[in-house]
Amino acid sequence: MESYDAIVIGGGHNGLTLAAYLQRAGMQTLLLERRHEWGSGLSTEEATLPGFLHNLHAQYMEFIDYMPFYHDFGLERLGAKMIYPVNQCGITFADGRPPIIVHNPEHLELTYKSIAQYSKHDAEVFCELKRKTMEVDHLFCLLYWNPPIPPEGDSLRSGDDLVIALLKHLGLGKEILSKSVKVVVDETFETPELRMMLYRQSMEWGIPPEWAATGFGFIASICWLIGIWKMCVGGTHTLSHAMESACRREGVAMRENSHVKRIVVKGGRAVGVELADGTRYEARKLVASNADLKQTMFELAGKENLSEQWVRRVNNFRIGPDHCLGTTTFALKEAPDYKSAKWDPNINKTFYTIVGYETPEDMITYIRQATQGKVPERPGSGTWVNSLWDPTQAPPGKHAMTGWFFFPKASELTPPEWDEVRSTYNEKFRRLWQQYAPNMTRDNVLADALYTPLDMEQKVLMREGCFSNGSIAPDQAGWMRPFPEASQYRTEIEGLYLCGPYMHPSGGVFAACGYNAFKNIAADYGLPRLWEDTQRGY
Ligand SMILES: Cc1cc2nc3c(=O)[nH]c(=O)nc-3n(C[C@H](O)[C@H](O)[C@H](O)COP(=O)(O)OP(=O)(O)OC[C@H]3O[C@@H](n4cnc5c(N)ncnc54)[C@H](O)[C@@H]3O)c2cc1C
């Protein structure tokens, strides 16, 4: 039997991250992935036609500048390459009203100009919040690339000091933490066109804007994350390839097509794993799992090795309805030419363009329907045409569009109902899209395909199609993620650790769940504290 110090189950980007750091810290590490490919949600496929590249999951890379893995392992030298579009997030309208475009923070004057078409007040407030947030962005890094801090003494919330420092710097009161994102947005901005764009951004980060006590999402998703998105040249799979190369270069033993069926537990300790084909590997020190929580604890480790409390906790961990997306893909002859471009032609070359909503009520209805188990009647979408920047993503002169729908959880519809959605919803969207960009005729479409939450569940085991493999509702966030006893990446089985996106800080290509798990494993095994060799402070 092959024997390793550490075995990591699952080669999503967090599994890759943990494996790379463990190996660098001196642990001989084996990484096992059930699929033929590494990177899970960092995947790019010819979903419509050969030569048209579509990122089926992650699109925008908002954490690249902060992500320890990216910098510590020199991923750009291993093939990762980013573009930083100036025009970042736009919203366009069927009646040809001016678009609103948020530009990257190096071009705040352009964002100001765009919002000021509607309201000088909103332009000033938005740009000021953005400017101030970017001054203290390291505070988010301290929150996210560290294990969560359980509350001490009489405090109710963890990470209090950092949150308070952020609020103070932004001039916001503590009361926003108890409010919903929608209330905070509505109290802060007067322009309906801007408000609906911001509701959508909140939802994209897993926070339905009407959920109570999610006001921190206003700071994280809206003040910080909007407009700091990078684009992977060649598609997001180039980032997972670079991560894979980093692991191989460190000396991690990598095995794809290796479906783990069981974690071997002896005397309350994780001592190895067994694959579906019966192959066994010994873990001399630890096993860590990037696979989803229920599978890891119930199917792989086994309920018989858990206390009643843990069985209850794992059972009660909720997956979705936030973070459930469908990915729409179109192979196009021409890129969309929006009616709103008569006011600002930049909307035709904006990294991410929101299409299909005329009023804030449209957006709220859409989000309510998706989170309440219905396929939204009005098929608005967030759209990307990455081939506008990166000609390698479509054949010469053609364009590849990829977009997101908010959809209900996979289990809300039967498989035949999802088949029906898969075969009809794109055309419904295209007809709506044409009202915004008249050249989006049927004739302009060479092919299209829709990838549903059910497809995501089946393909990469993102349960319910939820990209964090677990809701990020306030009671499942921070030190309560996935539940308090497990929040430090440790389990009650000695030597078994967790590093999936159901851990703090959640889904999204942070590479933080794997990084934070490494920090606590390093503490448990006396490994070198590699993060202390850097200047970044986290
Ligand atoms: C539609 C969509 C759009 C998104 N857009 C963005 C975006 O723009 N920006 C962003 O930052 N993030 C985005 N995300 C989120 C991001 O893709 C995910 O949060 C991220 O991929 C989670 O990665 P992970 O490695 O932590 O876990 P997972 O993706 O859950 O990976 C787990 C891995 O474990 C493997 N595995 C499971 N069970 C076993 C087993 N028994 N044996 C062996 N291997 C196993 C799986 O095959 C998988 O490879 C998006 C996600 C979706 C679905």
The ligand as a MOL file (V3000), in Angstrom:
LIG
                    3D

  0  0  0     0  0            999 V3000
M  V30 BEGIN CTAB
M  V30 COUNTS 53 58 0 0 0
M  V30 BEGIN ATOM
M  V30 1 C -22.0690 28.9690 -12.1660 0
M  V30 2 C -20.9710 29.3320 -11.2250 0
M  V30 3 C -20.3330 30.5340 -11.3700 0
M  V30 4 C -19.3070 30.8990 -10.5070 0
M  V30 5 N -18.6510 32.0770 -10.7010 0
M  V30 6 C -17.6330 32.4410 -9.9170 0
M  V30 7 C -16.8850 33.6100 -10.1970 0
M  V30 8 O -17.1330 34.3010 -11.1720 0
M  V30 9 N -15.8680 33.9380 -9.3690 0
M  V30 10 C -15.5390 33.1590 -8.3010 0
M  V30 11 O -14.6000 33.5050 -7.5790 0
M  V30 12 N -16.2110 32.0210 -8.0380 0
M  V30 13 C -17.2410 31.6360 -8.8220 0
M  V30 14 N -17.9140 30.4600 -8.5950 0
M  V30 15 C -17.6020 29.6890 -7.3850 0
M  V30 16 C -16.4620 28.7420 -7.5060 0
M  V30 17 O -16.4170 28.1360 -8.7590 0
M  V30 18 C -16.6150 27.6550 -6.4300 0
M  V30 19 O -16.9550 28.2270 -5.2240 0
M  V30 20 C -15.3400 26.9080 -6.2830 0
M  V30 21 O -15.0820 26.2050 -7.4740 0
M  V30 22 C -15.3730 25.9370 -5.1480 0
M  V30 23 O -14.1410 25.2420 -5.2460 0
M  V30 24 P -13.6140 24.1860 -4.2730 0
M  V30 25 O -12.3770 23.6760 -4.7500 0
M  V30 26 O -13.5050 24.7810 -2.9470 0
M  V30 27 O -14.7450 23.0490 -4.1510 0
M  V30 28 P -15.5210 22.1780 -5.2040 0
M  V30 29 O -15.7340 22.9260 -6.4410 0
M  V30 30 O -16.7080 21.6650 -4.4810 0
M  V30 31 O -14.5330 20.9740 -5.5490 0
M  V30 32 C -14.5740 19.7420 -4.9050 0
M  V30 33 C -13.7790 18.7390 -5.7050 0
M  V30 34 O -13.7920 17.4980 -5.0160 0
M  V30 35 C -14.0150 16.4490 -5.9460 0
M  V30 36 N -14.6020 15.3220 -5.2180 0
M  V30 37 C -15.8080 15.2930 -4.6160 0
M  V30 38 N -16.0130 14.0910 -4.0540 0
M  V30 39 C -14.9050 13.3580 -4.2900 0
M  V30 40 C -14.5300 12.0290 -3.9540 0
M  V30 41 N -15.3350 11.2300 -3.2620 0
M  V30 42 N -13.3150 11.5750 -4.3720 0
M  V30 43 C -12.4720 12.3860 -5.0700 0
M  V30 44 N -12.8040 13.6490 -5.4210 0
M  V30 45 C -13.9970 14.1310 -5.0250 0
M  V30 46 C -14.9540 17.0730 -6.9620 0
M  V30 47 O -14.9660 16.3690 -8.1820 0
M  V30 48 C -14.3650 18.4770 -7.0850 0
M  V30 49 O -13.3280 18.5140 -8.0280 0
M  V30 50 C -18.9260 30.0500 -9.4610 0
M  V30 51 C -19.5500 28.8160 -9.3350 0
M  V30 52 C -20.5690 28.4600 -10.2000 0
M  V30 53 C -21.2070 27.1240 -10.0320 0
M  V30 END ATOM
M  V30 BEGIN BOND
M  V30 1 1 1 2
M  V30 2 1 2 3
M  V30 3 2 2 52
M  V30 4 2 3 4
M  V30 5 1 4 5
M  V30 6 1 4 50
M  V30 7 2 5 6
M  V30 8 1 6 7
M  V30 9 1 6 13
M  V30 10 2 7 8
M  V30 11 1 7 9
M  V30 12 1 9 10
M  V30 13 2 10 11
M  V30 14 1 10 12
M  V30 15 2 12 13
M  V30 16 1 13 14
M  V30 17 1 14 15
M  V30 18 1 14 50
M  V30 19 1 15 16
M  V30 20 1 16 17
M  V30 21 1 16 18
M  V30 22 1 18 19
M  V30 23 1 18 20
M  V30 24 1 20 21
M  V30 25 1 20 22
M  V30 26 1 22 23
M  V30 27 1 23 24
M  V30 28 2 24 25
M  V30 29 1 24 26
M  V30 30 1 24 27
M  V30 31 1 27 28
M  V30 32 2 28 29
M  V30 33 1 28 30
M  V30 34 1 28 31
M  V30 35 1 31 32
M  V30 36 1 32 33
M  V30 37 1 33 34
M  V30 38 1 33 48
M  V30 39 1 34 35
M  V30 40 1 35 36
M  V30 41 1 35 46
M  V30 42 1 36 37
M  V30 43 1 36 45
M  V30 44 2 37 38
M  V30 45 1 38 39
M  V30 46 1 39 40
M  V30 47 2 39 45
M  V30 48 1 40 41
M  V30 49 2 40 42
M  V30 50 1 42 43
M  V30 51 2 43 44
M  V30 52 1 44 45
M  V30 53 1 46 47
M  V30 54 1 46 48
M  V30 55 1 48 49
M  V30 56 2 50 51
M  V30 57 1 51 52
M  V30 58 1 52 53
M  V30 END BOND
M  V30 END CTAB
M  END
